[in-house]
Amino acid sequence: MKYKIAMIDQDRQTLERMKQHLELKGYPVDTFTDCLEALQAIRVGHHKIVIADTDMPRLDGSTLMKRLGHLNPLIQVILTTTVATPEKVAAAKAGGARGFLIKPFDSFQVVEKQVDQAVESFEMHLNRTRS
């Protein structure tokens, strides 16, 4: 099943390129340049996967993850950044990030692989809650 993806990044070019690639793979994608706007859309849009830059204005990656967890604890979050410090990676994993990608991406297959793994994880968690 191809779940709806929300992508959040300040760079519109990055958003558009990732969106085009993922839509070619059959994923419906909504893009946002503002975290608070994205949260509102995710609340009503039932996105299952979120790909978000950790360094956004108005809301950082860890705060975004907490808010997403309150919306739906099954949402799978993949964080992206241009500067990956060990602290940032550790904080992302501790906060429950499903994946962590460093921009610029070597290829969009790296993003696609993370999304496919997030789908598997979402379905696994969903099946556990139904049992």
N, C-alpha and C positions, 0 to 999 in steps of 0.2 A: 504494500500500500504506500502511496506517495502522500505524505503528510505536508500540510501547509508550513512554510518557512517564513519567519520574519528576520530580515537582515537590517542591522543598525550600524551605520558608519558615517563619518563626516564626509568622506570622499565619495562624491556621487559617481565618479568614473569606476571606482572599485565596486560599488554597489551594482551598477549597470552591467559590468562584465560578469560578476558572479551570478547575478540574476539570469542573464542570458544563458550562461552555461548550465545552471541548475534547471531552468525551464526546458532546455533541450533534453534533459534527462527525465523530464516528466514531473518535476516538483513545482507546485504553485508557490510563487514567491512574492512577498510584499517587502518593499524597501522603505527605510526611514533614516533621516539624518538627525533626528531628535529622539532621545530615549523616552521622554515623557509622552510624546505623541505615539511612540511605538507601544508603550505599556497600555495606553487607552485602546489601541487597535487590537492588541493581543488579547485584551480582556474580552472583547466581543467577537474577535475573529477566529478564536479557537486554534491558534498556531500551536504546533507541537514541538517545533524546533526553532531555536533562536540563535542566530550567528551575530555576535555583537563585539564591537571594538571596546577594549577596556578603558580607553582614554577619551571618553566623550564628555562634552560640557554638560553641566547640570546634573549628571548622574554617572558615577564611576561603575566599573564592571561588577564589583562585589555588591554594591547597593542594588544594582539592576538585578543581579541574580537572586538576592533576598526577596525583592518585590515579585519577581517571576515565580519564585517558590510559593509565595502566598497566593498567587493567582491559580497556579496549578503545579503541585509538587512533581508531576510527571514530566513537565516541560524539560526538554534536553537543551542545554546551553553549550554552545561552542564559542569560546572567546578568541578574539584576534588582537594582535598588537604589532606595532613596528619595533618596539623595544621590549625584549623579553628578559627581564631580570629573574634570577632564581626566586626572589621573593614574590614577584608577580605570578610566576608559574605555580609556586606552592600555594599562594593565596587563592588562585583560581581553582586548583584541585580541592583544597580544603573547603571552598565554598560550594563545591558540587558541580563544577564545570565538567561537561562530558568530554570536551576536547579543548585544545589550545593551539592556535595556529599563529605563525609569525609571518607578517607581511613584509615585503611583497611575497606572494605565494610562488613557489617554483612552478607549479601548474595547478590548474583548477581541479585536476584529479585528486589532489591532496584534500581539497575542500569537499569534493564529492565523497571521498572515502570516509571522512569524518561524519558527513551527513548520513551516509548509509549505516554507519555504526550507531549513530544517534537514533535512527529509526529502529534498529534492532533492540537497542536498550529501552526505548519507549515501549515497544511491544512486549518486551520481557516484563517490565514493571507493570504494565497494564494487565497482563495475564496473571501476575501475582495478586493484584488487587481484586481481581474477579474470582480468585480461588477461595 
